[in-house]
């Protein structure tokens, strides 16, 4: 763990914003997929 902490560096502002953008895009993508699946199945069950 000590070696990892020695090698680690604090990200600069641009790198931090890029990582934040990727994480938010991933969360939004997973949420969109989940919402779409829930919506499709709710329409299918209402149609019965």
ABEGO torsion letter per residue (X at the ends): XAAAAAABBBBBAAAAAAAAAAAAAAAAAAAAAAAAAAAAAAAAAAAX
